[in-house]
Amino acid sequence: MNVNKLLNLATSTLVSYRHYIQAGLTLCAGLGMSAIASSVAYNWEYKFMQAGLQEQLDQIATDIQRDVSGNLEIIRAAGAFYSVFDGVKNPEINTFVGSALYRHPSLKAIAWLPSVSDSPQFLTDKIDLGLNLNSNRLALETATKRQEIIATDRQKWSSPNQPSVLVFMPIFGQVSAGDAAAMQPNFSAGEPEKLKGFTLGVLLVDAIVKSALQETKLNFINVYIQDAMAPEVGKFLAFYEAKTKRIVTDENIKNKLEIGEIAYCPDGSSCTRILNIENRRWLLQLRLTPEYINPLRFWRSLTVLILGTILTLAATLYLMSLWNYTARIERVAAERTAKSQQLEQTLQELQQTQTQLIQQEKMSSLGLLVAGVAHEVNNPINFIYGNIHHATAYTSDLLELVKLYQKQYLHPPSEISEYLKNIDLDFLSKDLPQLLSSMKIGADRIVQIVKSLRNFSRLDESEMKPVNIHEGIDSTLLILQGRLKATADRPPIEIVKNYSNLPLVECYAGQLNQVFMNILANAIDALESYHLDRGPAAAKANPIAIAITTEYSSPDRIIVRISDNGPGMAENVKKRLFDPFFTTKPVGKGTGLGLSISYKIVVEKHKGTLRCDSTPGLGTEFSIEIPLRQEVRQAVPFVSRKISEAA
């Protein structure tokens, strides 16, 4: 019991605060989506930043590598001159070296080092290197052994104190076997060549970095270069400080600066590139300053987050105000609903009364009209129909008498012969029986129509009694025969009858005939408009038709199905089909009462059901299901009819 009370209390509390709960859920959902969108924007900005860093790093690495490679090519070219000319101060060599140094600022000097002397002889007299090569003897020996260019670690000039890198290129000449013993042991290269000397190149580190960075826009990004193959104390080569836009080569000054955080590129690396300087490896890194990592750089993601939060708050406030307004409207609507229920009930009663009055008046007028016409036509047609038989017998006797006269008087007087010729007695003898036979057929047709009219009106059957349903359907079809025939706008409407063996059904025959009339008339109207809307090819492939099927559904009920192959009905039309005064026909073509009256006749008068099954483009079917007897009576005999009879 307590559990039920708690559940009821919780339910009532949730219902009372449902709007606030919905507002909270809306707020949470909006903020969550804003955070997700901001995160997506942040990731996009971060990846875009990384891609930019990688592009800048690639550009710097490419420029440094290109500058160093160009300098090495100049040194190789100078080495080629040294291998050809004996005098290192040849004017052609001086001209070449001077031009190369002018075009390559990062190449400080090119010198010739003879293998027999420890003091350098320079290619240009204007440059005094002032270098102590004793510390580089290992590099000279390595270059000799490998017979390739060897670069050293960071060196310093004695006077300008500029960090540089020395490059040694060994030059060999052909020697004889006797001269091999005279070579110094430290520089022996073996037969068949002997070491003539070295080409020395001096590369300025700061000039190389400056040349690589002059076309790259680095905002709040520092560049750090170190020699990966040097000892720990000699790894530092150069540092570019983006804040002051200067290149620092003094390690003491570099230690006092903020290098910055390591940048990361999209490939997962720490934005590091390896530069191959012959036998050495330089490491190039990008370092981000605090200004670069400023959150304001990610203004797009912040904007998305702020806008999402603002829109979420606005939507939440709007929903709350809308719910308050809805609550006021619901209270006003509830009050008006309570007041209008009585009016609606009164209106329904008036509509039902009006429908009943119209139905009674319509049935009365239609019954009186049909009965009066049937009565007025019945007397003269009975007179004609009753005398046609005698007229036929009299005519046959008279024609037989004429034949006897012709047999006895082979040569009648001229006046009689002329008259016989004028009236064409032979044709008259043949055509007159046929004429009387046609008159008899026409009289039979009129008698059947009168009988159908009287059967349809059923004025003599005001009480419920067993009737033949098939006769009522046939009488209705006979009355509608004029509308079923072909017209100038359409071919005839085919009627397909699928009658089962049904017993006599206890019903109000006149009212049930009215139901058949309303449904069949509506089907004819639908088929006529449907035929006009489609093309000749579709009309030829699917001729318009109405099928009428009767069946014995259960021991005490029968079903009459009336279907057409017309346009069908939409669901919204089908829902209102039996409402009073609802019609889809143009103004003046329908009152909207036919199916409403039919529904009341079947459901209320006969305790049956009236259903409509329709699909747009596939036609419509009405099902009329009524009981065989309205009260317990003795069994009624079956009426045999032909099955699947086509009208």
C-alpha positions in Angstrom: 0.0 0.0 0.0 2.8 2.4 0.9 4.6 1.5 -2.3 1.6 2.4 -4.3 1.3 5.7 -2.5 5.0 6.5 -3.2 4.5 5.6 -6.9 1.5 7.8 -7.1 3.3 10.6 -5.4 6.3 10.3 -7.7 4.1 10.2 -10.8 2.2 13.3 -9.7 5.4 15.1 -8.9 6.9 14.2 -12.3 3.7 15.4 -14.1 3.7 18.6 -12.1 7.4 19.4 -12.9 7.4 17.8 -16.4 8.0 21.2 -18.1 11.0 21.9 -15.8 12.4 18.4 -16.5 12.0 18.9 -20.2 13.7 22.3 -19.9 16.6 20.8 -18.0 17.0 18.0 -20.6 16.9 20.6 -23.4 19.6 22.6 -21.6 21.8 19.6 -21.1 21.4 18.4 -24.6 22.1 21.8 -26.1 25.2 22.3 -23.9 26.4 18.8 -24.8 25.9 19.4 -28.5 27.7 22.8 -28.2 30.6 21.1 -26.4 30.8 18.4 -29.1 30.7 21.0 -31.9 33.4 23.1 -30.1 35.5 20.0 -29.8 35.2 19.2 -33.5 36.1 22.8 -34.3 39.1 22.7 -31.9 40.3 19.5 -33.5 40.0 20.9 -36.9 41.9 24.1 -35.9 44.6 22.0 -34.2 45.1 19.8 -37.2 45.1 22.9 -39.4 47.8 24.5 -37.2 49.8 21.2 -37.2 49.6 21.1 -41.0 50.8 24.7 -41.2 53.7 23.9 -38.9 54.7 20.9 -40.9 54.6 22.9 -44.1 56.8 25.7 -42.6 59.2 23.0 -41.2 59.5 21.4 -44.6 60.1 24.7 -46.3 62.9 25.6 -43.8 64.5 22.2 -44.1 64.4 22.3 -47.9 66.0 25.8 -48.0 68.8 24.8 -45.6 69.5 21.6 -47.5 69.5 23.5 -50.8 71.8 26.2 -49.5 74.3 23.7 -48.1 74.1 21.5 -51.2 74.9 24.5 -53.3 77.9 25.4 -51.2 79.2 21.8 -51.4 78.8 21.9 -55.2 81.0 25.0 -55.3 83.6 23.2 -53.1 83.6 20.2 -55.5 84.0 22.5 -58.4 87.0 24.2 -56.7 88.4 20.8 -56.0 88.1 19.9 -59.7 90.2 23.1 -60.5 92.8 22.1 -57.9 93.2 18.6 -59.4 93.9 20.1 -62.9 96.0 23.2 -62.1 99.3 23.0 -60.2 99.3 26.6 -59.0 96.6 27.3 -56.6 96.8 31.0 -57.2 96.0 30.7 -60.8 94.0 33.8 -62.0 91.2 31.6 -63.3 90.8 30.0 -59.9 90.7 33.3 -58.2 88.0 34.6 -60.5 85.9 31.5 -60.0 86.2 31.5 -56.2 85.5 35.2 -55.9 82.3 34.9 -58.0 81.1 31.9 -56.0 81.7 33.6 -52.6 79.7 36.6 -53.8 76.7 34.6 -54.8 76.8 32.3 -51.7 76.9 34.5 -48.6 76.9 31.4 -46.3 80.1 30.2 -47.9 82.7 32.2 -46.0 85.9 31.0 -47.7 87.5 28.3 -49.9 91.1 27.3 -49.2 93.8 24.9 -50.5 95.6 22.8 -47.9 98.7 21.1 -49.3 99.4 17.7 -47.8 103.0 18.5 -47.0 102.4 21.6 -44.9 100.4 22.3 -41.8 100.0 26.0 -42.6 97.2 26.8 -45.1 97.8 28.6 -48.4 94.6 30.5 -49.3 93.2 30.9 -52.7 92.5 34.6 -52.0 95.0 36.9 -50.3 92.2 39.1 -48.9 90.9 36.5 -46.4 92.8 35.4 -43.3 91.2 32.3 -41.9 93.2 32.1 -38.8 92.3 28.5 -38.2 94.0 25.9 -36.1 93.7 22.7 -38.0 95.4 20.5 -35.4 92.0 19.7 -33.8 90.7 18.6 -37.2 93.4 16.1 -38.2 91.0 13.3 -37.5 88.6 14.8 -40.0 91.4 15.1 -42.5 92.5 11.5 -42.1 88.8 10.3 -42.4 88.4 12.3 -45.6 91.6 10.7 -47.0 90.6 7.2 -46.1 87.0 7.5 -47.4 88.1 9.7 -50.3 84.9 11.8 -49.8 83.9 15.1 -48.4 83.9 15.3 -44.6 82.2 18.0 -42.5 83.3 18.9 -39.0 81.2 19.9 -36.0 80.8 23.5 -35.0 84.0 25.7 -35.2 84.6 29.3 -34.3 86.5 32.1 -36.0 89.2 33.5 -33.9 88.4 37.2 -34.6 84.7 37.5 -35.5 83.7 34.6 -33.2 81.2 33.3 -35.7 80.2 29.6 -35.6 81.0 27.7 -38.7 81.4 24.3 -40.2 84.5 23.2 -42.0 84.3 21.0 -45.0 87.3 19.0 -46.3 87.5 17.5 -49.8 90.6 15.4 -50.5 92.4 15.9 -53.8 94.5 13.0 -55.2 97.0 12.7 -58.1 98.6 9.8 -60.0 102.0 8.8 -58.5 104.7 6.3 -59.5 105.7 3.3 -57.4 108.9 5.0 -56.3 107.1 8.1 -54.8 104.8 6.0 -52.7 107.4 5.6 -49.9 107.9 9.3 -49.7 104.3 10.0 -48.6 103.6 10.9 -45.0 102.3 8.0 -42.9 99.3 9.9 -41.7 98.0 10.7 -45.2 98.9 7.6 -47.1 96.1 6.7 -49.5 97.9 3.7 -51.2 98.6 3.1 -54.8 97.9 4.1 -57.5 97.0 7.7 -56.2 98.7 10.0 -53.8 97.2 12.8 -51.8 97.9 16.3 -53.2 96.0 18.2 -50.6 92.5 19.3 -49.5 89.9 21.7 -50.6 88.7 23.5 -47.5 85.2 25.2 -47.3 84.0 27.3 -44.5 80.2 27.4 -44.0 78.7 30.1 -41.7 75.8 28.6 -39.7 74.0 31.9 -39.0 74.2 32.8 -42.7 72.7 29.4 -43.7 69.8 29.9 -41.2 69.2 33.5 -42.2 69.0 32.5 -45.9 66.5 29.7 -45.1 64.2 31.9 -42.9 64.1 35.1 -45.0 61.1 33.8 -47.1 59.3 32.0 -44.3 56.9 33.9 -42.1 57.4 32.6 -38.5 54.9 34.2 -36.1 55.6 33.2 -32.5 57.6 30.1 -33.7 61.2 29.6 -32.8 63.6 27.4 -34.8 66.2 25.3 -33.0 69.1 23.6 -34.9 71.6 21.2 -33.4 74.3 18.7 -34.6 73.1 15.2 -33.7 76.5 13.6 -34.1 78.5 16.1 -31.9 79.1 15.7 -28.2 76.5 17.0 -25.8 78.4 20.2 -25.2 78.8 20.9 -28.9 75.4 19.9 -30.2 74.0 23.5 -30.4 74.4 25.2 -33.8 71.8 28.0 -34.0 68.6 29.3 -32.5 66.1 31.7 -34.2 64.0 33.8 -31.8 60.8 34.8 -33.4 60.0 37.5 -30.8 63.2 39.6 -31.6 63.7 38.1 -35.1 67.4 37.4 -34.5 69.6 34.4 -34.9 71.5 33.3 -31.8 74.6 31.2 -32.3 76.2 31.8 -28.8 75.1 29.0 -26.5 75.5 31.2 -23.4 72.9 33.6 -24.8 70.7 30.8 -25.9 70.6 29.3 -22.4 69.1 32.6 -21.1 66.2 32.5 -23.7 62.9 30.7 -23.6 63.2 28.0 -26.3 59.5 27.2 -26.2 57.4 24.0 -26.3 58.0 21.3 -28.8 55.5 21.5 -31.7 53.7 18.4 -33.0 52.9 17.6 -36.6 50.0 15.6 -38.0 52.2 12.5 -38.6 52.8 12.2 -34.9 56.3 13.5 -34.9 57.6 16.4 -32.8 58.0 18.6 -35.9 61.6 17.5 -36.3 63.5 17.2 -39.6 66.9 15.5 -40.2 69.3 17.3 -42.5 72.1 15.3 -44.2 75.3 17.5 -44.3 77.5 14.9 -45.9 78.7 12.7 -43.0 76.9 14.7 -40.3 73.2 14.9 -39.3 71.6 18.1 -38.3 68.3 18.2 -36.3 65.8 21.0 -37.1 63.0 21.6 -34.6 60.1 24.1 -34.3 59.5 25.4 -30.8 56.2 27.2 -30.0 56.2 30.3 -27.8 53.6 31.0 -25.2 52.1 33.6 -27.5 51.5 31.0 -30.2 49.8 28.6 -27.7 47.4 31.4 -26.6 43.8 30.1 -26.4 42.7 33.0 -28.5 44.3 31.2 -31.5 41.4 28.8 -31.2 38.8 31.5 -31.5 36.6 29.4 -33.9 36.0 26.7 -31.3 35.4 29.3 -28.6 32.9 31.0 -30.9 31.1 27.8 -31.6 30.9 27.0 -27.8 29.7 30.5 -26.9 27.1 30.7 -29.7 25.9 27.1 -28.9 25.5 28.1 -25.2 23.7 31.3 -26.1 21.3 29.5 -28.5 20.7 26.7 -26.0 19.8 29.2 -23.3 17.6 31.1 -25.7 15.8 27.9 -26.8 15.3 26.8 -23.1 13.8 30.2 -22.2 11.6 30.2 -25.3 10.4 26.6 -24.5 9.6 27.6 -20.9 7.7 30.7 -22.0 5.9 28.6 -24.7 4.9 26.0 -22.1 3.5 28.7 -19.9 1.6 30.2 -22.8 0.4 26.7 -23.7 -0.8 26.1 -20.1 -2.9 29.3 -20.2 -4.3 28.3 -23.6 -5.1 24.8 -22.3 -7.0 26.3 -19.3 -9.0 28.6 -21.6 -9.6 25.7 -24.1 -10.8 23.5 -21.3 -13.3 26.1 -20.2 -14.5 26.6 -23.7 -14.7 22.9 -24.3 -16.9 22.4 -21.3 -19.2 25.2 -22.6 -19.2 23.9 -26.1 -19.9 20.2 -25.3 -23.5 21.0 -24.7 -23.7 23.0 -28.0 -22.0 20.2 -29.9 -24.4 17.6 -28.5 -27.4 19.8 -29.4 -25.9 20.3 -32.9 -25.5 16.6 -33.3 -29.1 16.0 -32.3 -30.3 18.7 -34.7 -28.2 17.1 -37.5 -29.7 13.7 -36.8 -33.2 15.1 -36.8 -32.6 17.0 -40.0 -31.1 13.9 -41.6 -34.1 11.8 -40.6 -36.5 14.4 -41.8 -34.7 14.6 -45.2 -34.6 10.9 -45.4 -38.2 10.5 -44.7 -39.2 13.3 -47.1 -36.8 11.9 -49.8 -38.2 8.4 -49.4 -41.7 9.6 -49.3 -41.3 11.8 -52.4 -39.4 9.2 -54.3 -41.8 6.5 -53.4 -44.9 8.6 -54.3 -43.2 9.6 -57.6 -42.2 6.1 -58.6 -45.4 4.6 -57.5 -47.5 7.3 -59.3 -45.5 6.8 -62.5 -45.7 3.1 -62.3 -49.5 3.2 -61.7 -50.1 5.7 -64.5 -48.0 3.7 -67.0 -49.4 0.3 -65.8 -53.0 0.7 -67.0 -52.3 1.7 -70.6 -49.4 -0.7 -71.0 -51.6 -3.5 -69.6 -54.2 -2.6 -72.2 -51.6 -2.7 -75.0 -49.8 -5.7 -73.7 -53.1 -7.6 -73.3 -54.4 -6.8 -76.8 -51.1 -7.5 -78.7 -51.8 -11.2 -78.5 -55.2 -10.9 -80.0 -54.0 -8.4 -82.6 -51.4 -10.9 -83.7 -54.0 -13.7 -84.0 -56.4 -11.4 -86.0 -53.6 -10.3 -88.3 -52.6 -13.9 -88.9 -56.1 -14.8 -89.8 -56.5 -11.9 -92.2 -53.3 -12.7 -94.0 -54.4 -16.3 -94.3 -57.7 -15.1 -95.8 -55.8 -13.0 -98.4 -53.8 -16.0 -99.4 -57.0 -18.0 -99.9 -58.4 -15.2 -102.1 -55.2 -15.1 -104.2 -55.4 -18.9 -104.6 -59.1 -18.8 -105.8 -58.8 -15.7 -107.9 -55.7 -15.9 -109.9 -56.6 -12.9 -112.1 -58.2 -10.2 -109.9 -59.6 -7.1 -111.5 -57.2 -4.4 -112.5 -58.1 -2.1 -109.7 -57.3 -4.7 -107.1 -54.1 -5.6 -108.9 -53.0 -2.0 -108.9 -53.7 -1.6 -105.2 -51.8 -4.9 -104.4 -48.9 -3.5 -106.3 -49.0 -0.2 -104.5 -49.1 -1.7 -100.9 -46.5 -4.4 -101.8 -48.5 -7.2 -100.3 -45.6 -9.7 -100.2 -43.5 -7.4 -98.0 -46.4 -6.5 -95.9 -47.2 -10.2 -95.3 -43.6 -10.7 -94.1 -43.1 -7.5 -92.1 -46.4 -7.3 -90.3 -45.8 -10.3 -88.0 -42.4 -9.0 -87.2 -43.8 -5.6 -86.4 -46.3 -7.1 -84.0 -43.5 -9.2 -82.4 -41.4 -6.1 -81.9 -44.3 -4.4 -80.3 -44.8 -7.3 -77.9 -41.1 -7.2 -76.9 -41.4 -3.5 -76.2 -44.5 -4.0 -74.2 -42.7 -6.7 -72.2 -39.9 -4.3 -71.5 -42.2 -1.6 -70.3 -44.0 -4.1 -68.1 -40.7 -5.1 -66.5 -39.7 -1.5 -65.9 -43.1 -0.8 -64.2 -42.6 -3.9 -62.1 -39.1 -2.8 -61.2 -40.4 0.7 -60.2 -43.0 -0.8 -58.0 -40.5 -3.3 -56.6 -38.1 -0.4 -55.9 -40.6 1.9 -54.2 -42.2 -1.0 -52.1 -44.9 1.3 -50.9 -47.1 -1.7 -50.3 -44.4 -3.1 -47.9 -44.1 -0.7 -45.0 -43.3 -3.6 -42.6 -40.2 -5.8 -42.5 -40.7 -9.0 -44.5 -38.6 -11.6 -46.2 -37.6 -10.5 -49.7 -35.3 -11.6 -52.5 -32.2 -9.3 -52.3 -31.3 -10.1 -55.9 -34.6 -8.7 -57.2 -34.0 -5.4 -55.4 -30.5 -5.1 -56.9 -31.8 -6.0 -60.4 -34.6 -3.4 -60.0 -32.1 -0.7 -59.0 -29.9 -1.6 -62.0 -32.9 -1.4 -64.3 -33.7 2.1 -63.1 -30.0 3.1 -63.6 -29.8 1.5 -67.0 -29.8 4.9 -68.7 -26.7 5.9 -66.9 -24.9 2.7 -67.6 -25.2 3.0 -71.4 -22.5 4.5 -73.5 -22.4 8.2 -74.0 -20.4 10.6 -76.2 -17.7 10.9 -73.5 -17.3 7.3 -72.4 -18.0 3.7 -73.3 -20.8 1.7 -71.5 -20.2 0.7 -67.8 -20.0 -3.1 -67.5 -22.0 -4.7 -64.7 -20.6 -8.0 -63.5 -22.9 -10.0 -61.2 -21.6 -12.7 -59.0 -24.7 -13.9 -57.2 -24.7 -16.8 -54.7 -27.6 -18.9 -53.6 -29.2 -16.7 -50.9 -32.3 -17.3 -48.8 -35.0 -14.7 -48.4 -33.7 -11.9 -46.2 -35.9 -10.2 -43.6 -35.5 -6.4 -44.2 -37.2 -3.2 -45.2 -37.0 -3.7 -49.0 -37.6 -0.1 -50.0 -34.9 1.3 -47.7 -32.4 -1.4 -48.7 -33.1 -0.6 -52.4 -32.3 3.0 -51.6 -28.9 1.9 -50.2 -28.1 0.0 -53.4 -29.2 3.1 -55.4 -26.9 5.5 -53.5 -23.8 3.3 -53.7 -24.3 2.4 -57.4 -25.0 6.0 -58.3 -21.8 7.1 -56.5 -19.8 4.4 -58.3 -21.2 5.6 -61.7 -20.2 9.2 -60.9 -16.7 8.2 -59.8 -16.2 6.1 -63.0 -17.4 8.9 -65.3 -14.9 11.4 -63.9 -12.2 8.8 -63.7 -12.6 7.9 -67.4 -12.3 11.6 -68.4 -9.1 12.1 -66.4 -7.1 9.2 -68.0 -5.9 8.6 -71.5 -7.3 6.4 -74.2 -4.6 3.8 -73.8 -5.4 3.3 -70.1 -9.1 3.3 -70.7 -8.7 0.6 -73.4 -6.5 -1.5 -71.1 -8.8 -1.3 -68.1 -12.4 -0.7 -69.1 -14.6 0.8 -66.4 -16.9 -1.7 -64.6 -18.9 -2.4 -61.5 -18.9 -5.8 -59.8 -21.8 -6.9 -57.5 -21.1 -10.0 -55.4 -23.4 -11.7 -52.9 -22.4 -14.4 -50.5 -23.6 -16.3 -47.5 -21.0 -15.4 -44.9 -22.4 -17.2 -41.8 -25.4 -19.2 -40.8 -27.4 -16.0 -40.1 -25.8 -13.2 -42.2 -25.4 -12.3 -45.9 -22.9 -9.9 -47.5 -23.4 -7.7 -50.6 -20.2 -6.3 -52.1 -20.4 -3.5 -54.7 -16.9 -2.6 -56.1 -15.6 -0.5 -59.0 -12.2 -0.1 -60.6 -12.3 3.7 -60.3 -9.7 6.1 -58.8 -10.2 5.1 -55.2 -10.2 7.4 -52.2 -7.6 8.9 -49.9 -7.6 8.0 -46.2 -8.8 11.4 -45.1 -11.8 11.1 -47.4 -12.6 7.6 -46.3 -12.7 8.6 -42.7 -15.4 11.2 -43.3 -17.3 9.2 -45.9 -20.4 8.5 -43.7 -20.5 12.0 -42.1 -23.7 14.0 -42.8 -23.3 16.7 -45.5 -19.8 15.6 -46.5 -19.3 15.2 -50.2 -16.5 15.3 -52.7 -18.7 16.2 -55.6 -18.9 19.8 -57.1 -21.4 22.2 -55.8 -24.9 21.3 -57.0 -24.0 17.7 -57.8 -24.4 16.1 -54.3 -25.9 16.8 -50.9 -23.6 14.7 -48.8 -26.6 12.7 -47.4 -26.7 9.6 -49.5 -24.1 7.5 -47.7 -25.0 8.9 -44.3 -28.6 7.8 -44.8 -27.4 4.4 -46.2 -25.3 3.9 -43.1 -28.2 4.6 -40.8 -30.4 2.3 -42.8 -27.9 -0.6 -42.6 -26.6 -0.1 -39.1 -29.6 1.3 -37.2 -32.5 -0.2 -39.1 -31.1 -3.6 -40.0 -28.5 -4.1 -37.2 -25.8 -4.7 -39.9 -22.5 -3.1 -40.9 -21.5 -0.9 -43.8 -17.8 -0.8 -44.6 -15.7 0.9 -47.3 -12.3 -0.4 -48.4 -10.5 1.8 -50.9 -6.9 2.4 -52.1 -6.0 5.3 -54.4 -5.6 4.0 -57.9 -7.1 0.6 -57.1 -10.8 1.2 -56.9 -13.4 1.2 -54.0 -15.5 -1.6 -52.5 -18.6 -1.2 -50.2 -19.6 -4.2 -48.1 -23.1 -4.4 -46.8 -23.6 -7.1 -44.2 -27.0 -7.7 -42.6 -28.6 -10.6 -40.7 -31.1 -12.9 -42.3 -33.7 -12.4 -39.7 -34.3 -9.5 -37.3 -36.1 -11.9 -34.9 -36.5 -15.6 -34.5 -38.8 -17.1 -37.2 -39.1 -20.2 -39.1 -36.5 -21.0 -41.7 -37.1 -19.4 -45.1 -36.4 -21.2 -48.4 -33.4 -20.5 -50.6 -33.7 -18.7 -53.9 -31.6 -20.1 -56.7 -29.7 -17.6 -58.8 -27.1 -17.9 -61.5 -23.5 -17.4 -60.4 -21.0 -15.0 -62.1 -23.7 -13.7 -64.5 -22.4 -10.7 -66.5 -25.0 -8.1 -67.2 
